[in-house]
Amino acid sequence: MSRVWFIVWALVIWQVAAWAFAPQKPAPPAAPTGGPGYGSNEAISVDGRAGLRRETTLAFERPYGSRCAGEGRKQFVASVDYYYYRRQNDMEHYRKTFGQAGADYIAKQWSSGDDKRLERLTQEAYAQGYLALSDFGDVGRKLAEVVVRGERVVARSCAS
């Protein structure tokens, strides 16, 4: 009986060793998730962009007097700057990550009617002196410069 157990034990050890030291088959490449130009968690990004548009619109709807000083100015500038930061950042990174399909996709995503309205409101705030390009960070300023190009500052609303 002990010889039978020895043979069973030897077979088990041999099987474990064969599994442990056998060459591994390479894993098959992962199937692409998402669509052309975006990844699998794009639904979260779409919701985030919609929320960002709402928050930025609310910043433009606050009283004009709050845009010039104190906490109201900080919130106004931060909201508008963050909107342009996210938009510019997406435009740069979708191109790097997904190529031309990503660039086309994100350009379409950031060209909604709400985005056009926010561009117009930014141009008006710039022309009236409520915003300056120096209010924007480096990333957001790239796109803000394009949006306000050709606009003249006709009033210094926050100068008084």
C-alpha positions as CSV (number, residue, x, y, z in Angstrom):
1,M,0.0,0.0,0.0
2,S,2.8,2.4,0.7
3,R,4.2,1.9,-2.8
4,V,0.8,3.0,-4.3
5,W,0.8,6.1,-2.2
6,F,4.4,6.9,-3.2
7,I,3.4,6.6,-6.9
8,V,0.3,8.8,-6.5
9,W,2.5,11.3,-4.6
10,A,5.1,11.3,-7.4
11,L,2.5,11.8,-10.1
12,V,1.0,14.7,-8.2
13,I,4.4,16.4,-7.7
14,W,5.2,15.8,-11.4
15,Q,1.9,17.4,-12.5
16,V,2.4,20.4,-10.3
17,A,5.9,20.8,-11.6
18,A,4.7,20.5,-15.2
19,W,2.1,23.3,-14.6
20,A,4.6,25.5,-12.8
21,F,7.4,25.3,-15.3
22,A,5.4,25.0,-18.6
23,P,5.8,27.9,-21.0
24,Q,3.0,30.3,-20.8
25,K,0.9,31.0,-23.9
26,P,0.8,34.8,-24.6
27,A,-2.5,36.3,-23.7
28,P,-4.7,37.3,-26.7
29,P,-4.7,41.0,-27.3
30,A,-7.6,42.8,-25.6
31,A,-10.6,43.5,-27.7
32,P,-11.0,47.2,-28.2
33,T,-13.6,48.8,-25.8
34,G,-15.3,52.0,-26.6
35,G,-15.7,53.4,-30.0
36,P,-13.5,55.1,-32.6
37,G,-12.0,58.1,-30.8
38,Y,-12.9,57.3,-27.2
39,G,-12.5,54.8,-24.5
40,S,-14.7,52.5,-22.5
41,N,-15.5,55.1,-19.8
42,E,-16.7,57.8,-22.2
43,A,-20.2,57.9,-20.7
44,I,-18.7,59.3,-17.5
45,S,-16.8,62.0,-19.5
46,V,-19.9,63.0,-21.4
47,D,-21.8,63.5,-18.1
48,G,-18.8,65.4,-16.7
49,R,-18.8,67.7,-19.7
50,A,-22.5,68.4,-19.4
51,G,-22.1,69.2,-15.7
52,L,-19.1,71.5,-16.5
53,R,-21.2,73.4,-19.0
54,R,-24.0,73.8,-16.5
55,E,-21.6,75.1,-13.8
56,T,-19.9,77.5,-16.2
57,T,-23.3,78.8,-17.4
58,L,-24.3,79.5,-13.8
59,A,-21.0,81.5,-13.4
60,F,-22.1,83.7,-16.2
61,E,-25.6,84.1,-14.8
62,R,-24.4,85.5,-11.4
63,P,-24.7,89.3,-10.9
64,Y,-22.3,91.4,-12.9
65,G,-21.1,93.2,-9.8
66,S,-19.8,90.0,-8.3
67,R,-17.5,89.5,-11.2
68,C,-15.2,92.3,-10.1
69,A,-14.0,91.7,-6.5
70,G,-13.8,89.3,-3.7
71,E,-15.0,85.7,-3.6
72,G,-17.5,86.3,-6.5
73,R,-14.6,87.2,-8.8
74,K,-12.6,84.2,-7.7
75,Q,-15.5,81.9,-8.4
76,F,-16.3,83.5,-11.8
77,V,-12.7,83.4,-13.0
78,A,-12.2,79.9,-11.7
79,S,-15.3,78.5,-13.4
80,V,-14.5,80.0,-16.8
81,D,-10.8,79.1,-16.5
82,Y,-11.6,75.5,-15.6
83,Y,-14.1,75.2,-18.5
84,Y,-11.4,76.2,-21.0
85,Y,-8.8,74.1,-19.2
86,R,-10.9,71.0,-19.5
87,R,-11.8,71.7,-23.1
88,Q,-8.2,72.4,-24.2
89,N,-6.9,69.4,-22.3
90,D,-9.4,67.1,-23.9
91,M,-8.6,68.4,-27.3
92,E,-4.9,67.7,-26.8
93,H,-5.2,64.3,-25.1
94,Y,-7.8,62.7,-27.2
95,R,-5.6,63.4,-30.3
96,K,-2.6,61.8,-28.5
97,T,-4.5,58.8,-27.2
98,F,-6.9,58.0,-30.1
99,G,-5.3,59.7,-33.1
100,Q,-7.3,61.6,-35.7
101,A,-10.5,59.7,-34.8
102,G,-10.2,61.0,-31.2
103,A,-9.5,64.5,-32.4
104,D,-12.6,64.5,-34.6
105,Y,-14.7,63.0,-31.9
106,I,-13.7,65.4,-29.2
107,A,-14.0,68.4,-31.5
108,K,-17.6,67.4,-32.1
109,Q,-18.2,66.9,-28.4
110,W,-17.0,70.4,-27.6
111,S,-19.0,72.1,-30.3
112,S,-22.5,71.9,-28.9
113,G,-24.9,74.8,-28.8
114,D,-24.1,75.3,-25.1
115,D,-20.4,75.5,-26.0
116,K,-21.1,78.2,-28.6
117,R,-23.1,80.1,-26.1
118,L,-20.3,79.9,-23.5
119,E,-17.9,81.2,-26.2
120,R,-20.1,84.1,-26.9
121,L,-20.5,84.9,-23.2
122,T,-16.7,84.7,-22.8
123,Q,-16.3,87.2,-25.7
124,E,-18.8,89.6,-24.1
125,A,-17.2,89.3,-20.7
126,Y,-13.8,90.0,-22.3
127,A,-15.0,92.9,-24.3
128,Q,-16.7,94.5,-21.2
129,G,-13.5,94.0,-19.1
130,Y,-14.8,91.3,-16.8
131,L,-12.2,88.9,-18.0
132,A,-8.6,89.2,-19.2
133,L,-6.3,86.6,-20.7
134,S,-4.1,86.9,-17.7
135,D,-7.0,85.4,-15.6
136,F,-6.5,82.1,-17.3
137,G,-3.9,79.4,-16.6
138,D,-1.5,78.3,-19.3
139,V,-3.6,75.5,-20.7
140,G,-7.0,77.3,-20.7
141,R,-5.4,80.4,-22.1
142,K,-4.5,78.7,-25.3
143,L,-8.2,78.2,-26.2
144,A,-9.4,81.4,-24.6
145,E,-7.0,83.3,-26.8
146,V,-8.6,81.7,-29.9
147,V,-12.1,82.5,-28.6
148,V,-11.5,86.2,-27.9
149,R,-9.3,86.8,-30.9
150,G,-10.7,89.7,-32.8
151,E,-12.6,91.1,-29.8
152,R,-11.8,94.6,-28.6
153,V,-12.0,95.6,-25.0
154,V,-14.6,98.4,-25.1
155,A,-15.1,98.9,-21.4
156,R,-13.2,98.5,-18.1
157,S,-16.2,97.4,-16.0
158,C,-14.0,96.2,-13.1
159,A,-11.7,99.3,-13.2
160,S,-14.0,101.5,-11.1
